[in-house]
Amino acid sequence: MIKDMLAKLENQLLRSMAFQVEGDYSAALNGYEQAFEALCFYEKLGYKPEVETLWRRVLEAQPEPALVLFFHGLIQYHRGQYLSAAEAVHAAISLKPEVAFHYFLQARALTALADYSGACAAYDRIQELAPDSGVAQEGLHVLAVEKEMPGDDYYAWLQRFHEWLKPARYIEIGLGHGRSLALAGPETTAIGVDPYQGFWDKLDYVCPHGPATLFPLTSDDFFGKYDLREVMAQDTFDLGFIDGLHLFEQALKDFINLERYAQKDSVILIHDCLPIAPIVAERDRCTGFWTGDVWRIIPCLKTFRPDLKIMTIPTKPSGLGVVTNLDAASTVLSDNYDDILRYYLSLRCPESFDQRRMVCSVGPADENLIKGLLKIIP
Ligand SMILES: C[S@@+](CC[C@H](N)C(=O)[O-])C[C@H]1O[C@@H](n2cnc3c(N)ncnc32)[C@H](O)[C@@H]1O
């Protein structure tokens, strides 16, 4: 299966090269970035020679030195080698200072290196060169995220939860390209639900350690059609991750449906509970970086279900809610569903990040504290 995925990524690179030749840099770069991120995953899994061949193909296809340097920087960026990425793109810029996408890579590499003024200067340059692209405005959110939520991203935290809990059964709602599902460990049977991405040929990542079953359905259809106990061949799940449709009422429905199959110590993680700015939390998507209004679920659960243990980890890019002490027999949320929507859909997203931290029950991003607070480790 990994060989198939690598072949698929190779095709994606070839498509990006074709877009590049046609001059459609936006489509080309989107494809390259998505493939590079996945290739780094396979590189870490031990497929170094195969991935190296693909890196070389991309570099050798470049028609000029500035592009070779840029792509070298992009590869290093996705590998987490931020200094080397910043140096490579700096060299690309010295050869071709008029290319806006050079500065986007520079801004991201400098952000990762905590050189925020350098990153701001790069975004200013993008604003001069490509004022209609919206990249500079998006970049300011990325910068704010880095300042407000330094440290590990949510994938690293998900990985930790897998290591701590070693879940026998893991269920994920909303797969994207499959990167979060791939974190399931060898002791885990994973279930993935996604109406658009719930097919292996749509995903870029395999689950390298344990078996996974995909359901190409909306979460509502999945829970309407299946009894999760039968799907899991077990009465309860141990770890769940809600990252599907980014609307409050859907996240709430996903939570209600999952909790019916939980035991007290199961943990439900909810992505996007701490938006970096009110605009990224709008219900109608108007930004590239979008969390929707999932954040409402935290104050909602705090009020309606004081029996739950809840906190949000301030992890980039948009916070990770953690809920445990679950009660499969509770009907409080479903009984009050209409009232809950009425109350919480009218709640405004607080303007300041500090207010959002309070409303979203943000605690410190401290491993031991989280383990202790939630008593997820005996
Ligand atoms: C942000 S992506 C998930 C990213 C992924 N969990 C990760 O971290 O790598 C959101 C996914 O939710 C899926 N989605 C949208 N509506 C859904 C629904 N009603 N039920 C389940 N998944 C849904 C989309 O197809 C998309 O793949």
The ligand as a Gaussian input file, in Angstrom:
#p B3LYP/6-31G(d) Opt

LIG

0 1
 C       -9.800000      19.688000       8.224000
 S      -10.159000      18.242000       7.360000
 C       -9.609000      16.991000       8.454000
 C       -8.113000      16.978000       8.649000
 C       -7.544000      15.757000       9.288000
 N       -8.297000      15.322000      10.464000
 C       -6.114000      16.039000       9.729000
 O       -5.939000      16.551000      10.838000
 O       -5.183000      15.741000       8.974000
 C      -11.893000      18.162000       7.487000
 C      -12.510000      16.965000       6.795000
 O      -13.861000      16.862000       7.194000
 C      -14.568000      16.274000       6.140000
 N      -15.997000      16.499000       6.333000
 C      -16.753000      17.536000       5.917000
 N      -18.027000      17.351000       6.284000
 C      -18.090000      16.183000       6.967000
 C      -19.130000      15.450000       7.600000
 N      -20.399000      15.901000       7.614000
 N      -18.823000      14.276000       8.188000
 C      -17.555000      13.805000       8.200000
 N      -16.514000      14.477000       7.616000
 C      -16.787000      15.635000       7.009000
 C      -13.987000      16.932000       4.891000
 O      -14.192000      16.127000       3.767000
 C      -12.521000      17.059000       5.279000
 O      -11.784000      15.990000       4.732000

